[in-house]
Amino acid sequence: MSEAAVKNTRTLVGRVVSDKRAKTVTVLIERRNAHELYGKIVAKSRKYHAHDEKGEYKMGDMVEIAEGRPISKTKSWVVTRLVEKAKLV
């Protein structure tokens, strides 16, 4: 039963832009789609607050987030997995 619920949740992949809050990371999701009238590729972005229980994800990491129940006023997403570790500069 729980596996079926997990399959139906929305998942997004984005980059962690802030890890300052306790048990929370801010994830920037960038979408690229064509403009309705002109057809030019336009980049749109949105930030989501995602729950990170152990505080293991750091700034610059590429992560997958999944929609879940509301955890706080602004947080209803949970980090599910690490896609790519941040590169050291």
N, C-alpha and C positions, 0 to 999 in steps of 0.2 A: 504494500500500500504506500509506504513512504517513498519507494523508488519511483513510482508513477508520479507522485507529487514533485519530486526533484526534477524529473524530465520535463515537466510543464513550466518550470520557472524560466524567466528571461535571464540570459547571461550576456555580459558585455566584457570586452577586453580593452584595458586601458593602462595608462601609466600613472604611478603614484607620484603626486606632485607635493604632498605634504604628509608628514608622519608625526606632527607635533602633539596631536591630541592623544589622550590615553585610550587605548583599545580602539582607535579609529584612524583610518587613512583616508585621504582625499584622492580620488581617482579621476583623472581627466580622460574623457571618452571623446575621440574625434571621429566625426562622420563626414564622408565625402560623397556628395551626390550632385546630380545635374540640376541647374536652375530650371524652373518650370517653363519660363518663356524663352530664355536665351541659350540654354543648353550648356552654359559654362559650368565646369566642375567647381563647386563651392564647398569649402571646408567649414563645418559647424562643430562646435565643441560644447561640452557640458561637464560640470564637475559633480561627482556623487560622493557622499560620505559612506564609507563601507566599514563594517565591523571587523576588527582584527584582534581577536581575543588574546593572543600571546605576544602581540607587538613584534612579529617576526618580519614584516614587510617594510622595506625602507624606501626612501625617496629615489625615484628613477627606475624602480622595478616595474616590469610589465606583469600585470595580474589579471585574473578573471574574477569578475564579481557576479553574484547571483541575487536575484530579488528574493526577499524574505519578509517576515513579519516586521512591523515597525519596532525598532529597538529604542529610539529616542525621537525627538521632534523632527530632526533632519536626517535620521539614519534608518534606512530600511533595506540596505544591501549588505551582503556578507561576502568577504573575500574567500573564494573557494580554492584557488590554486595559484602558484607562481608560474607564469609562462616564461619569463626571461629575467635573469638577475641583472641589476644595474651594472653598467660598465664603469670601471674606475678610470678617472681622467688623469 
